[in-house]
Amino acid sequence: MSDSPHRARLIDLTTEELLTTTRTVRRRLDLDRPVARADVERAIEIALQAPSGGNKGGLRWLVIDDAATRQAVGEVWAECAEVYLRRLPADDPMIPGARRLQRDMGRVPVLVIPTIQGRPPSGGGLAGTASFWGSVLPAMWSFMLALRARGMGSAWTQIHLAREEKVARIVGIPSQVTQAGLLPVAWTVGTEFKPARRERVEEVVSWNTW
Ligand SMILES: Cc1cc2nc3c(=O)[nH]c(=O)nc-3n(C[C@H](O)[C@H](O)[C@H](O)COP(=O)(O)O)c2cc1C
């Protein structure tokens, strides 16, 4: 079946609005509205424009839209979330949203696992580690921006990496490939998102000396 009736269009956002309102969406992911494969692939195509160390590339994107596979991966994610959430103080404001995502992860229409060839370097020091992760994380962020530009959304998540090998077994990711996270992809319920409260620029910038 063609998925063209479900195709996204770019929504009306300035570049600065896009950059300041792309949020981790946990409670406003539409579980029922189909996501077109072509939109996911376009967002990945955009993400491939992100920088990588030495321009080596090496990213592979595992995209899951099969219901049983989503459920199986969602269960692993939920187990990891349980461990993480139990350690948070009971009044942490993130808990309600995280609990919702814990419940829903396996039912989000598409789950995307960005991966990078190789394993994180054990030698090479800080520069090697920075280069390894720095070659995949910008692309993940570009992917989230590309979704937001289309009225869709995601949540930046990495907790399942604690049980990376369980997910690798479910979807057949080879041992020499590193998963960088798990990005649920859905239409968002409404497209209005606000800039988050962050540090003021005066608090975080020093000029010339620390
Ligand atoms: C390195 C990193 C790891 C994260 N891991 C998770 C995660 O495993 N689960 C989750 O629900 N959110 C995760 N987040 C999302 C953050 O909680 C979120 O970015 C933060 O609360 C700020 O909210 P915002 O993205 O809406 O601005 C992660 C974000 C980053 C940058």
The ligand as an SDF file (V2000), in Angstrom:
LIG
                    3D

 31 33  0  0  0  0  0  0  0  0999 V2000
   22.2700   12.4560   26.4630 C   0  0  0  0  0  0  0  0  0  0  0  0
   20.7780   12.4460   26.6830 C   0  0  0  0  0  0  0  0  0  0  0  0
   20.1730   11.2920   27.1380 C   0  0  0  0  0  0  0  0  0  0  0  0
   18.7800   11.2620   27.3480 C   0  0  0  0  0  0  0  0  0  0  0  0
   18.1760   10.0920   27.7040 N   0  0  0  0  0  0  0  0  0  0  0  0
   16.8390   10.0560   27.8640 C   0  0  0  0  0  0  0  0  0  0  0  0
   16.1680    8.8300   28.1170 C   0  0  0  0  0  0  0  0  0  0  0  0
   16.7870    7.7730   28.1320 O   0  0  0  0  0  0  0  0  0  0  0  0
   14.8520    8.8370   28.3090 N   0  0  0  0  0  0  0  0  0  0  0  0
   14.1220    9.9830   28.2020 C   0  0  0  0  0  0  0  0  0  0  0  0
   12.8890    9.9250   28.3760 O   0  0  0  0  0  0  0  0  0  0  0  0
   14.7050   11.1650   27.9370 N   0  0  0  0  0  0  0  0  0  0  0  0
   16.0480   11.2260   27.7590 C   0  0  0  0  0  0  0  0  0  0  0  0
   16.6610   12.4090   27.4000 N   0  0  0  0  0  0  0  0  0  0  0  0
   15.8270   13.6200   27.2200 C   0  0  0  0  0  0  0  0  0  0  0  0
   16.0820   14.6590   28.3020 C   0  0  0  0  0  0  0  0  0  0  0  0
   15.4730   14.2550   29.5150 O   0  0  0  0  0  0  0  0  0  0  0  0
   15.5000   15.9910   27.8000 C   0  0  0  0  0  0  0  0  0  0  0  0
   16.2500   16.4170   26.7010 O   0  0  0  0  0  0  0  0  0  0  0  0
   15.5460   17.0710   28.8570 C   0  0  0  0  0  0  0  0  0  0  0  0
   14.6740   16.7460   29.9080 O   0  0  0  0  0  0  0  0  0  0  0  0
   15.1700   18.4420   28.3080 C   0  0  0  0  0  0  0  0  0  0  0  0
   13.9000   18.4140   27.7030 O   0  0  0  0  0  0  0  0  0  0  0  0
   13.7200   18.8780   26.1820 P   0  0  0  0  0  0  0  0  0  0  0  0
   14.4580   17.9100   25.3250 O   0  0  0  0  0  0  0  0  0  0  0  0
   12.2540   18.8330   25.9540 O   0  0  0  0  0  0  0  0  0  0  0  0
   14.2690   20.2510   26.0600 O   0  0  0  0  0  0  0  0  0  0  0  0
   18.0150   12.4440   27.1460 C   0  0  0  0  0  0  0  0  0  0  0  0
   18.6360   13.5930   26.6380 C   0  0  0  0  0  0  0  0  0  0  0  0
   19.9960   13.5810   26.3780 C   0  0  0  0  0  0  0  0  0  0  0  0
   20.6250   14.8170   25.7630 C   0  0  0  0  0  0  0  0  0  0  0  0
  1  2  1  0
  2  3  1  0
  2 30  2  0
  3  4  2  0
  4  5  1  0
  4 28  1  0
  5  6  2  0
  6  7  1  0
  6 13  1  0
  7  8  2  0
  7  9  1  0
  9 10  1  0
 10 11  2  0
 10 12  1  0
 12 13  2  0
 13 14  1  0
 14 15  1  0
 14 28  1  0
 15 16  1  0
 16 17  1  0
 16 18  1  0
 18 19  1  0
 18 20  1  0
 20 21  1  0
 20 22  1  0
 22 23  1  0
 23 24  1  0
 24 25  2  0
 24 26  1  0
 24 27  1  0
 28 29  2  0
 29 30  1  0
 30 31  1  0
M  END
$$$$
